[in-house]
Amino acid sequence: MVAGLVALTLAAAFAGAAFYVGFAEQPARLQLDDQSLLKQWKPSYARGFAMQASLAVISAACGFLASWQLGDWRWALAAALILANWPYTLLVMLPTNKRIDGWAAEDANAQSRALVVQWGKLHAVRTALGIAATAGYLVLASNV
């Protein structure tokens, strides 16, 4: 059961971080001028990616372990939800991420801003996946 609680805790941390980005950081970032917006997005994204990627993978691993230990496939389903952030990020978000990251801050304009706005909408899916996985783990943990 410890693996399940660790999976829950890490998924909640992931969901909280993703929610924070969409609710606080992205709206604040969009108040900046175009050049400052890009300058802020780049290091923020790099740090956030490393943190959230780790949380998702470790939460999923613990969720799969809990599924095996408890003989309950539903833990694996919640683990798959949190892990789904990886293919979603790599297949759907990465092209936008690369375009933003490759844009020189001194060349920032309305188009670069529009990409960051689009990125925020794409990031909302990560928040939803994190919340769904957390809810799944929470329901399962409360029934053990």
DSSP file (Angstrom, degrees, kcal/mol; ACC not computed):
  #  RESIDUE AA STRUCTURE BP1 BP2  ACC     N-H-->O    O-->H-N    N-H-->O    O-->H-N    TCO  KAPPA ALPHA  PHI   PSI    X-CA   Y-CA   Z-CA
    1    1 A M     >        0   0    0      0, 0.0     4,-1.9     0, 0.0     5,-0.2   0.000 360.0 360.0 360.0 -24.0    0.0    0.0    0.0
    2    2 A V  H  >  +     0   0    0      1,-0.2     4,-2.5     2,-0.2     5,-0.2   0.911 360.0  54.6 -60.0 -41.9    3.0    2.3    0.5
    3    3 A A  H  > S+     0   0    0      1,-0.2     4,-2.5     2,-0.2    -1,-0.2   0.894 107.1  51.2 -59.3 -39.5    3.6    2.4   -3.3
    4    4 A G  H  > S+     0   0    0      2,-0.2     4,-2.3     1,-0.2    -1,-0.2   0.884 109.9  48.6 -65.4 -39.1    0.0    3.5   -3.8
    5    5 A L  H  X S+     0   0    0     -4,-1.9     4,-2.6     2,-0.2    -2,-0.2   0.877 111.7  49.1 -69.4 -37.1    0.3    6.3   -1.3
    6    6 A V  H  X S+     0   0    0     -4,-2.5     4,-2.6     2,-0.2     5,-0.3   0.925 110.8  51.1 -65.9 -43.0    3.6    7.5   -2.9
    7    7 A A  H  X S+     0   0    0     -4,-2.5     4,-2.3    -5,-0.2    -2,-0.2   0.922 112.0  47.4 -57.9 -45.0    1.9    7.3   -6.4
    8    8 A L  H  X S+     0   0    0     -4,-2.3     4,-2.5     2,-0.2    -2,-0.2   0.933 112.0  49.1 -61.6 -48.1   -1.0    9.4   -5.0
    9    9 A T  H  X S+     0   0    0     -4,-2.6     4,-2.1     1,-0.2    -2,-0.2   0.914 113.9  45.1 -60.6 -44.9    1.3   12.0   -3.4
   10   10 A L  H  X S+     0   0    0     -4,-2.6     4,-2.4     2,-0.2    -1,-0.2   0.873 112.2  51.1 -70.5 -36.8    3.4   12.4   -6.5
   11   11 A A  H  X S+     0   0    0     -4,-2.3     4,-2.9    -5,-0.3   123,-0.2   0.896 110.4  50.3 -65.5 -38.6    0.4   12.6   -8.8
   12   12 A A  H  X S+     0   0    0     -4,-2.5     4,-2.7     2,-0.2    -2,-0.2   0.892 110.1  50.0 -65.5 -39.0   -1.1   15.3   -6.5
   13   13 A A  H  X S+     0   0    0     -4,-2.1     4,-2.4     2,-0.2    -2,-0.2   0.918 112.1  48.2 -64.2 -42.6    2.2   17.2   -6.7
   14   14 A F  H  X S+     0   0    0     -4,-2.4     4,-2.8     2,-0.2     5,-0.2   0.952 113.3  46.6 -60.1 -50.6    2.2   16.9  -10.4
   15   15 A A  H  X S+     0   0    0     -4,-2.9     4,-2.7   115,-0.3    -2,-0.2   0.898 112.6  50.5 -60.9 -41.5   -1.5   18.1  -10.7
   16   16 A G  H  X S+     0   0    0     -4,-2.7     4,-2.5     2,-0.2    -1,-0.2   0.910 111.9  46.7 -63.7 -42.7   -0.8   21.0   -8.3
   17   17 A A  H  X S+     0   0    0     -4,-2.4     4,-2.1     2,-0.2    -2,-0.2   0.918 113.8  47.9 -65.5 -43.3    2.2   22.1  -10.2
   18   18 A A  H  X S+     0   0    0     -4,-2.8     4,-1.9     2,-0.2    -2,-0.2   0.904 112.5  49.3 -64.6 -40.7    0.3   21.9  -13.5
   19   19 A F  H  X S+     0   0    0     -4,-2.7     4,-2.9    -5,-0.2     5,-0.3   0.920 108.8  53.3 -63.5 -43.4   -2.6   23.8  -12.0
   20   20 A Y  H  X>S+     0   0    0     -4,-2.5     4,-2.8     1,-0.2     5,-1.9   0.913 107.2  51.9 -57.5 -44.2   -0.3   26.5  -10.7
   21   21 A V  I  <>S+     0   0    0     -4,-2.1     5,-3.4     1,-0.2    -1,-0.2   0.933 116.7  38.8 -59.0 -46.6    1.2   27.0  -14.1
   22   22 A G  I  <5S+     0   0    0     -4,-1.9    -2,-0.2     3,-0.2    -1,-0.2   0.829 124.1  38.1 -74.9 -32.0   -2.2   27.4  -15.7
   23   23 A F  I  <5S+     0   0    0     -4,-2.9    -3,-0.2    -5,-0.2    -2,-0.2   0.822 135.1   6.5 -90.7 -34.2   -3.8   29.4  -13.0
   24   24 A A  I  X5S+     0   0    0     -4,-2.8     4,-1.9    -5,-0.3    -3,-0.2   0.790 125.7  43.9-116.6 -55.6   -1.0   31.7  -11.8
   25   25 A E  I  ><S+     0   0    0     -5,-1.9     4,-2.9     2,-0.2     5,-0.2   0.938 113.0  47.1 -69.0 -48.6    2.1   31.6  -13.8
   26   26 A Q  H  ><S+     0   0    0     -5,-3.4     4,-2.2    -6,-0.3    -1,-0.2   0.935 113.8  46.9 -62.3 -47.6    0.7   31.6  -17.4
   27   27 A P  H  4 S+     0   0    0      0, 0.0     4,-0.4     0, 0.0    -1,-0.2   0.905 115.1  47.4 -61.0 -38.3   -1.7   34.5  -16.7
   28   28 A A  H >< S+     0   0    0     -4,-1.9     3,-1.3     1,-0.2     4,-0.3   0.920 110.4  52.3 -66.3 -42.5    1.1   36.5  -15.0
   29   29 A R  H >< S+     0   0    0     -4,-2.9     3,-1.7     1,-0.3    -1,-0.2   0.879 102.9  58.9 -59.8 -39.4    3.5   35.7  -17.8
   30   30 A L  T 3< S+     0   0    0     -4,-2.2    -1,-0.3     1,-0.3    -2,-0.2   0.611  94.2  65.9 -70.4 -10.2    1.0   37.0  -20.4
   31   31 A Q  T <  S+     0   0    0     -3,-1.3    -1,-0.3    -4,-0.4    -2,-0.2   0.607  88.1  89.7 -82.0 -12.5    0.9   40.4  -18.7
   32   32 A L  S <  S-     0   0    0     -3,-1.7     2,-0.0    -4,-0.3    -3,-0.0  -0.367  90.3 -96.2 -80.1 160.9    4.6   40.9  -19.7
   33   33 A D     >  -     0   0    0      1,-0.1     4,-2.7    -2,-0.1     5,-0.2  -0.312  47.1 -96.9 -68.2 164.4    5.7   42.5  -22.9
   34   34 A D  H  > S+     0   0    0      1,-0.2     4,-1.9     2,-0.2    75,-0.2   0.870 122.2  46.6 -55.9 -44.1    6.6   40.1  -25.7
   35   35 A Q  H  > S+     0   0    0      1,-0.2     4,-2.2    73,-0.2    -1,-0.2   0.930 115.0  45.4 -66.9 -45.6   10.3   40.0  -25.1
   36   36 A S  H  > S+     0   0    0      1,-0.2     4,-2.1     2,-0.2     5,-0.2   0.855 108.2  59.1 -66.2 -34.3   10.0   39.6  -21.4
   37   37 A L  H  X S+     0   0    0     -4,-2.7     4,-2.6     2,-0.2    -1,-0.2   0.941 109.2  42.8 -59.0 -48.9    7.4   36.9  -21.9
   38   38 A L  H  X S+     0   0    0     -4,-1.9     4,-2.1     1,-0.2    -2,-0.2   0.905 112.1  53.7 -65.5 -40.9    9.8   34.8  -23.9
   39   39 A K  H  < S+     0   0    0     -4,-2.2    -1,-0.2     1,-0.2    -2,-0.2   0.852 114.7  41.7 -62.5 -33.7   12.6   35.4  -21.5
   40   40 A Q  H  X S+     0   0    0     -4,-2.1     4,-1.5    -5,-0.1    -2,-0.2   0.886 111.9  54.3 -79.0 -40.6   10.5   34.2  -18.6
   41   41 A W  H  X S+     0   0    0     -4,-2.6     4,-3.3    -5,-0.2     5,-0.3   0.902 100.3  60.3 -62.2 -43.6    8.9   31.2  -20.4
   42   42 A K  H  X S+     0   0    0     -4,-2.1     4,-2.1     1,-0.2    -1,-0.2   0.925 111.9  33.0 -59.6 -54.7   12.2   29.6  -21.5
   43   43 A P  H  > S+     0   0    0      0, 0.0     4,-2.2     0, 0.0     5,-0.2   0.867 119.0  54.7 -71.3 -31.6   13.8   28.9  -18.1
   44   44 A S  H  X S+     0   0    0     -4,-1.5     4,-2.7     2,-0.2    -2,-0.2   0.936 110.0  46.2 -63.5 -45.4   10.4   28.3  -16.5
   45   45 A Y  H  X S+     0   0    0     -4,-3.3     4,-3.0     2,-0.2     5,-0.2   0.929 111.2  52.0 -62.4 -45.7    9.5   25.7  -19.0
   46   46 A A  H  X S+     0   0    0     -4,-2.1     4,-1.7    -5,-0.3    -1,-0.2   0.918 115.1  41.0 -59.6 -44.6   12.9   24.0  -18.7
   47   47 A R  H  X S+     0   0    0     -4,-2.2     4,-2.1     2,-0.2    -1,-0.2   0.915 116.2  49.4 -70.4 -42.4   12.7   23.7  -14.9
   48   48 A G  H  X S+     0   0    0     -4,-2.7     4,-3.1    -5,-0.2     5,-0.3   0.891 108.4  53.7 -64.1 -39.9    9.0   22.7  -15.0
   49   49 A F  H  X S+     0   0    0     -4,-3.0     4,-2.6    -5,-0.2     5,-0.3   0.937 109.5  47.5 -60.2 -47.6    9.5   20.0  -17.6
   50   50 A A  H  X S+     0   0    0     -4,-1.7     4,-1.6    -5,-0.2    -1,-0.2   0.913 116.7  43.6 -61.5 -43.3   12.3   18.4  -15.5
   51   51 A M  H  X S+     0   0    0     -4,-2.1     4,-2.3     2,-0.2    -2,-0.2   0.959 118.0  42.0 -68.5 -50.7   10.2   18.5  -12.4
   52   52 A Q  H  X S+     0   0    0     -4,-3.1     4,-2.5     1,-0.2     5,-0.2   0.869 111.3  55.4 -69.5 -35.3    6.9   17.4  -13.8
   53   53 A A  H  X S+     0   0    0     -4,-2.6     4,-2.2    -5,-0.3    -1,-0.2   0.927 110.7  46.2 -60.6 -44.0    8.4   14.7  -16.0
   54   54 A S  H  X S+     0   0    0     -4,-1.6     4,-2.6    -5,-0.3     5,-0.3   0.924 111.7  50.7 -64.7 -45.0   10.0   13.1  -13.0
   55   55 A L  H  X S+     0   0    0     -4,-2.3     4,-2.3     1,-0.2     5,-0.2   0.915 111.5  48.4 -59.8 -43.1    6.9   13.3  -10.9
   56   56 A A  H  X S+     0   0    0     -4,-2.5     4,-2.4     2,-0.2    -1,-0.2   0.924 113.8  45.1 -64.5 -45.3    4.8   11.6  -13.7
   57   57 A V  H  X S+     0   0    0     -4,-2.2     4,-2.5    -5,-0.2    -2,-0.2   0.928 116.3  44.2 -67.0 -45.5    7.3    8.8  -14.2
   58   58 A I  H  X S+     0   0    0     -4,-2.6     4,-2.4     2,-0.2     5,-0.2   0.897 113.8  50.8 -69.5 -38.7    7.8    8.0  -10.5
   59   59 A S  H  X S+     0   0    0     -4,-2.3     4,-2.5    -5,-0.3    -1,-0.2   0.932 112.1  47.6 -61.4 -45.2    4.1    8.2   -9.8
   60   60 A A  H  X S+     0   0    0     -4,-2.4     4,-2.9    -5,-0.2     5,-0.2   0.925 110.6  51.1 -62.5 -44.5    3.3    5.9  -12.6
   61   61 A A  H  X S+     0   0    0     -4,-2.5     4,-2.2     1,-0.2    -1,-0.2   0.919 113.0  45.8 -59.6 -43.7    6.0    3.4  -11.5
   62   62 A C  H  X S+     0   0    0     -4,-2.4     4,-2.6     2,-0.2    -1,-0.2   0.871 111.9  52.4 -67.3 -36.2    4.6    3.4   -8.0
   63   63 A G  H  X S+     0   0    0     -4,-2.5     4,-2.2     2,-0.2    -2,-0.2   0.909 110.4  46.9 -65.4 -42.4    1.1    3.1   -9.3
   64   64 A F  H  X S+     0   0    0     -4,-2.9     4,-2.1     2,-0.2    -2,-0.2   0.889 112.2  51.2 -66.0 -38.0    2.0    0.1  -11.4
   65   65 A L  H  X S+     0   0    0     -4,-2.2     4,-3.0    -5,-0.2    -2,-0.2   0.920 109.7  49.6 -63.5 -43.6    3.8   -1.4   -8.4
   66   66 A A  H  X S+     0   0    0     -4,-2.6     4,-2.9     2,-0.2     6,-0.3   0.892 108.7  53.7 -62.1 -39.4    0.7   -0.9   -6.3
   67   67 A S  H  X>S+     0   0    0     -4,-2.2     5,-1.4     2,-0.2     4,-1.1   0.924 113.0  42.9 -60.3 -44.7   -1.4   -2.6   -9.0
   68   68 A W  H  <5S+     0   0    0     -4,-2.1    -2,-0.2     2,-0.2    -1,-0.2   0.932 116.5  47.0 -67.4 -46.3    0.9   -5.6   -8.9
   69   69 A Q  H  <5S+     0   0    0     -4,-3.0    -2,-0.2     1,-0.2    -1,-0.2   0.894 121.5  35.9 -63.5 -40.9    1.2   -5.7   -5.1
   70   70 A L  H  <5S-     0   0    0     -4,-2.9    -1,-0.2    -5,-0.2    -2,-0.2   0.535 101.7-128.2 -92.7  -7.4   -2.6   -5.4   -4.5
   71   71 A G  T  <5 +     0   0    0     -4,-1.1     2,-0.5    -5,-0.2    -3,-0.2   0.867  66.1 131.4  62.9  36.7   -3.7   -7.4   -7.5
   72   72 A D    >>< -     0   0    0     -5,-1.4     3,-1.5    -6,-0.3     4,-0.6  -0.941  46.8-161.6-128.6 108.9   -5.9   -4.5   -8.6
   73   73 A W  H 3> S+     0   0    0     -2,-0.5     4,-1.5     1,-0.3     3,-0.4   0.690  83.9  76.3 -61.8 -20.6   -5.8   -3.4  -12.3
   74   74 A R  H 3> S+     0   0    0      1,-0.2     4,-2.0     2,-0.2    -1,-0.3   0.823  88.4  58.1 -64.8 -30.0   -7.4   -0.1  -11.4
   75   75 A W  H <> S+     0   0    0     -3,-1.5     4,-2.2     1,-0.2    -1,-0.2   0.891 104.4  52.1 -63.8 -37.5   -4.1    1.2   -9.9
   76   76 A A  H  X S+     0   0    0     -4,-0.6     4,-2.4    -3,-0.4    -2,-0.2   0.844 105.9  54.7 -66.8 -33.1   -2.6    0.5  -13.3
   77   77 A L  H  X S+     0   0    0     -4,-1.5     4,-1.7     2,-0.2    -2,-0.2   0.932 109.6  45.5 -65.0 -45.9   -5.3    2.6  -15.0
   78   78 A A  H  X S+     0   0    0     -4,-2.0     4,-1.8     1,-0.2    -2,-0.2   0.891 112.5  52.6 -63.7 -38.4   -4.6    5.6  -12.7
   79   79 A A  H  X S+     0   0    0     -4,-2.2     4,-2.4     1,-0.2    -2,-0.2   0.894 106.8  52.5 -63.1 -39.9   -0.8    5.1  -13.4
   80   80 A A  H  X S+     0   0    0     -4,-2.4     4,-1.6     1,-0.2    -1,-0.2   0.858 105.7  55.8 -64.7 -34.5   -1.5    5.1  -17.1
   81   81 A L  H  < S+     0   0    0     -4,-1.7     4,-0.3     2,-0.2    -2,-0.2   0.937 111.5  41.1 -63.5 -46.6   -3.4    8.4  -16.7
   82   82 A I  H >< S+     0   0    0     -4,-1.8     3,-1.2     1,-0.2     4,-0.2   0.891 115.5  51.2 -70.0 -36.7   -0.4   10.2  -15.1
   83   83 A L  H >< S+     0   0    0     -4,-2.4     3,-2.1     1,-0.2    -1,-0.2   0.762  91.4  77.4 -70.3 -24.3    2.0    8.5  -17.5
   84   84 A A  T 3X S+     0   0    0     -4,-1.6     4,-2.0     1,-0.3    -1,-0.2   0.691  77.8  75.9 -59.2 -17.8   -0.1    9.7  -20.4
   85   85 A N  H <> S+     0   0    0     -3,-1.2     4,-2.4    -4,-0.3    -1,-0.3   0.831  88.7  58.9 -62.1 -31.1    1.5   13.1  -19.9
   86   86 A W  H <> S+     0   0    0     -3,-2.1     4,-2.8    -4,-0.2     5,-0.2   0.984 110.0  36.7 -65.8 -58.9    4.7   11.8  -21.5
   87   87 A P  H  > S+     0   0    0      0, 0.0     4,-2.9     0, 0.0     5,-0.5   0.892 117.7  53.7 -63.9 -34.8    3.3   10.8  -24.9
   88   88 A Y  H  X>S+     0   0    0     -4,-2.0     4,-2.3     2,-0.2     5,-1.5   0.941 112.6  43.6 -60.9 -46.0    1.0   13.8  -24.9
   89   89 A T  I  <>S+     0   0    0     -4,-2.4     5,-2.1     3,-0.2    -1,-0.2   0.930 118.7  43.2 -65.0 -45.4    3.9   16.2  -24.2
   90   90 A L  I  <5S+     0   0    0     -4,-2.8    -2,-0.2    -5,-0.2    -1,-0.2   0.873 125.1  31.8 -70.6 -37.4    6.2   14.5  -26.7
   91   91 A L  I  <5S+     0   0    0     -4,-2.9    -3,-0.2    -5,-0.2    -2,-0.2   0.837 133.3  22.1 -91.7 -35.0    3.7   14.1  -29.5
   92   92 A V  I  <5S+     0   0    0     -4,-2.3     4,-0.4    -5,-0.5    -3,-0.2   0.867 129.7  32.5-101.5 -46.7    1.3   17.1  -29.1
   93   93 A M  I >><S+     0   0    0     -5,-1.5     4,-2.7     1,-0.2     3,-0.5   0.806  98.8  77.1 -86.4 -30.2    3.2   19.8  -27.1
   94   94 A L  H 3><S+     0   0    0     -5,-2.1     4,-2.9    -6,-0.3     5,-0.3   0.849  90.4  54.7 -56.5 -41.5    6.8   19.3  -28.3
   95   95 A P  H 3> S+     0   0    0      0, 0.0     4,-1.8     0, 0.0    -1,-0.2   0.927 114.0  42.4 -58.4 -41.8    6.4   21.0  -31.7
   96   96 A T  H <> S+     0   0    0     -3,-0.5     4,-2.5    -4,-0.4     5,-0.2   0.921 113.4  53.0 -68.0 -43.6    5.0   24.1  -30.0
   97   97 A N  H  X S+     0   0    0     -4,-2.7     4,-2.9     1,-0.2     5,-0.2   0.918 110.1  47.8 -57.0 -45.4    7.6   23.9  -27.2
   98   98 A K  H  X S+     0   0    0     -4,-2.9     4,-2.1     2,-0.2    -1,-0.2   0.884 110.4  51.5 -66.0 -38.9   10.4   23.8  -29.7
   99   99 A R  H  X S+     0   0    0     -4,-1.8     4,-0.5    -5,-0.3    -1,-0.2   0.927 114.1  43.5 -64.2 -43.7    9.1   26.7  -31.7
  100  100 A I  H >< S+     0   0    0     -4,-2.5     3,-1.2     1,-0.2    -2,-0.2   0.947 114.6  49.2 -66.1 -46.7    8.8   28.9  -28.6
  101  101 A D  H 3< S+     0   0    0     -4,-2.9    -1,-0.2     1,-0.3    -2,-0.2   0.827 110.4  51.4 -63.5 -31.5   12.2   27.8  -27.3
  102  102 A G  H 3< S+     0   0    0     -4,-2.1     2,-0.5    -5,-0.2    -1,-0.3   0.553  86.3 102.1 -82.8  -7.2   13.9   28.5  -30.7
  103  103 A W  S << S-     0   0    0     -3,-1.2     2,-0.2    -4,-0.5     5,-0.1  -0.659  76.4-126.0 -81.0 123.4   12.4   32.0  -30.9
  104  104 A A    >   -     0   0    0     -2,-0.5     3,-1.7     1,-0.1     4,-0.1  -0.489  12.3-132.6 -69.4 134.9   15.0   34.6  -30.0
  105  105 A A  G >  S+     0   0    0      1,-0.3     3,-1.6    -2,-0.2   -67,-0.1   0.854 106.2  58.3 -58.8 -36.2   13.8   37.0  -27.3
  106  106 A E  G 3  S+     0   0    0      1,-0.3    -1,-0.3   -71,-0.0   -71,-0.1   0.681 105.9  50.9 -70.2 -14.3   14.9   40.0  -29.3
  107  107 A D  G <  S+     0   0    0     -3,-1.7    -1,-0.3   -72,-0.1    -2,-0.2   0.257  81.3 137.9-101.8  10.5   12.6   38.9  -32.2
  108  108 A A    <   +     0   0    0     -3,-1.6     2,-0.2    -4,-0.1   -73,-0.2  -0.241  21.5 145.0 -59.4 143.3    9.5   38.4  -29.9
  109  109 A N     >  -     0   0    0    -75,-0.2     4,-2.1   -76,-0.1     5,-0.2  -0.836  65.1 -61.5-158.5-166.4    6.3   39.7  -31.4
  110  110 A A  H  > S+     0   0    0     -2,-0.2     4,-2.3     1,-0.2     5,-0.1   0.823 128.9  55.4 -62.6 -31.4    2.6   39.0  -31.6
  111  111 A Q  H  > S+     0   0    0      2,-0.2     4,-1.8     1,-0.2    -1,-0.2   0.909 107.4  47.2 -69.4 -41.6    3.2   35.6  -33.2
  112  112 A S  H  > S+     0   0    0      2,-0.2     4,-1.8     1,-0.2    -2,-0.2   0.896 112.4  51.2 -66.2 -37.9    5.5   34.4  -30.4
  113  113 A R  H  X S+     0   0    0     -4,-2.1     4,-2.3     1,-0.2    -2,-0.2   0.920 106.9  53.6 -62.3 -43.6    2.9   35.6  -27.9
  114  114 A A  H  X S+     0   0    0     -4,-2.3     4,-2.5     1,-0.2    -1,-0.2   0.865 106.5  53.1 -60.8 -36.2    0.2   33.6  -29.7
  115  115 A L  H  X S+     0   0    0     -4,-1.8     4,-2.7     2,-0.2    -1,-0.2   0.903 108.6  48.8 -64.7 -40.8    2.4   30.5  -29.5
  116  116 A V  H  X S+     0   0    0     -4,-1.8     4,-2.0     2,-0.2    -2,-0.2   0.878 110.7  50.9 -67.7 -36.6    2.7   31.0  -25.7
  117  117 A V  H  X S+     0   0    0     -4,-2.3     4,-1.6     2,-0.2    -2,-0.2   0.933 111.7  47.6 -63.0 -45.2   -1.0   31.4  -25.5
  118  118 A Q  H  X S+     0   0    0     -4,-2.5     4,-2.4     1,-0.2    -2,-0.2   0.909 108.2  55.6 -61.2 -42.5   -1.5   28.2  -27.5
  119  119 A W  H  X S+     0   0    0     -4,-2.7     4,-2.6     1,-0.2    -1,-0.2   0.899 104.1  54.3 -56.8 -42.2    1.0   26.5  -25.2
  120  120 A G  H  X S+     0   0    0     -4,-2.0     4,-1.1     1,-0.2    -1,-0.2   0.886 108.2  48.7 -61.1 -39.3   -1.1   27.4  -22.2
  121  121 A K  H  X S+     0   0    0     -4,-1.6     4,-0.5     1,-0.2     3,-0.3   0.905 112.3  48.2 -67.5 -40.9   -4.1   25.8  -23.7
  122  122 A L  H >X S+     0   0    0     -4,-2.4     3,-1.2     1,-0.2     4,-0.7   0.886 106.8  57.4 -64.8 -37.9   -2.2   22.6  -24.5
  123  123 A H  H >X S+     0   0    0     -4,-2.6     4,-1.6     1,-0.3     3,-0.6   0.781  90.8  72.0 -65.3 -26.5   -0.8   22.6  -21.0
  124  124 A A  H 3X S+     0   0    0     -4,-1.1     4,-2.2    -3,-0.3    -1,-0.3   0.813  90.7  59.5 -59.9 -29.4   -4.3   22.5  -19.6
  125  125 A V  H <X S+     0   0    0     -3,-1.2     4,-2.5    -4,-0.5    -1,-0.2   0.883 101.6  53.6 -65.8 -37.8   -4.6   18.9  -20.8
  126  126 A R  H <X S+     0   0    0     -4,-0.7     4,-2.3    -3,-0.6    -2,-0.2   0.900 107.7  50.9 -62.4 -40.3   -1.6   18.0  -18.6
  127  127 A T  H  X S+     0   0    0     -4,-1.6     4,-2.6     2,-0.2    -2,-0.2   0.934 110.0  49.5 -61.6 -46.0   -3.5   19.5  -15.7
  128  128 A A  H  X S+     0   0    0     -4,-2.2     4,-2.6     1,-0.2    -2,-0.2   0.906 110.8  49.4 -62.2 -42.6   -6.6   17.5  -16.5
  129  129 A L  H  X S+     0   0    0     -4,-2.5     4,-2.5     2,-0.2    -1,-0.2   0.909 111.9  49.4 -62.6 -41.6   -4.5   14.2  -16.7
  130  130 A G  H  X S+     0   0    0     -4,-2.3     4,-2.4     2,-0.2  -115,-0.3   0.911 112.7  46.2 -64.3 -42.9   -2.9   15.0  -13.4
  131  131 A I  H  X S+     0   0    0     -4,-2.6     4,-2.7     2,-0.2    -2,-0.2   0.908 112.5  50.8 -66.3 -41.7   -6.1   15.7  -11.7
  132  132 A A  H  X S+     0   0    0     -4,-2.6     4,-2.4    -5,-0.2    -2,-0.2   0.923 112.3  46.3 -62.7 -43.9   -7.8   12.6  -13.2
  133  133 A A  H  X S+     0   0    0     -4,-2.5     4,-2.8     2,-0.2     5,-0.2   0.920 112.9  50.1 -64.5 -42.9   -4.9   10.4  -12.0
  134  134 A T  H  X S+     0   0    0     -4,-2.4     4,-2.7  -123,-0.2    -2,-0.2   0.926 111.2  48.6 -60.9 -45.3   -4.9   11.9   -8.5
  135  135 A A  H  X S+     0   0    0     -4,-2.7     4,-2.5     2,-0.2    -1,-0.2   0.915 111.9  49.8 -61.5 -42.9   -8.6   11.4   -8.2
  136  136 A G  H  X S+     0   0    0     -4,-2.4     4,-2.2     1,-0.2    -2,-0.2   0.945 113.1  45.1 -61.7 -48.5   -8.3    7.8   -9.4
  137  137 A Y  H  X S+     0   0    0     -4,-2.8     4,-3.1     1,-0.2     5,-0.2   0.904 112.0  53.4 -60.3 -41.2   -5.5    7.1   -6.9
  138  138 A L  H  X S+     0   0    0     -4,-2.7     4,-2.0    -5,-0.2    -2,-0.2   0.917 109.0  47.7 -63.3 -44.3   -7.4    8.8   -4.1
  139  139 A V  H  X S+     0   0    0     -4,-2.5     4,-0.7     1,-0.2    -1,-0.2   0.926 115.3  46.1 -61.4 -44.4  -10.5    6.7   -4.7
  140  140 A L  H >< S+     0   0    0     -4,-2.2     3,-0.9     1,-0.2     4,-0.4   0.914 111.8  50.5 -66.3 -42.9   -8.4    3.5   -4.7
  141  141 A A  H >< S+     0   0    0     -4,-3.1     3,-0.8     1,-0.3    -1,-0.2   0.844 107.4  54.1 -65.8 -32.6   -6.4    4.5   -1.6
  142  142 A S  H 3< S+     0   0    0     -4,-2.0    -1,-0.3     1,-0.2    -2,-0.2   0.659 107.4  52.0 -75.7 -14.2   -9.6    5.3    0.3
  143  143 A N  T <<        0   0    0     -3,-0.9    -1,-0.2    -4,-0.7    -2,-0.2   0.423 360.0 360.0 -99.3   0.0  -11.0    1.8   -0.4
  144  144 A V    <         0   0    0     -3,-0.8    -1,-0.2    -4,-0.4    -2,-0.1   0.461 360.0 360.0 -92.9 360.0   -7.9   -0.2    0.8
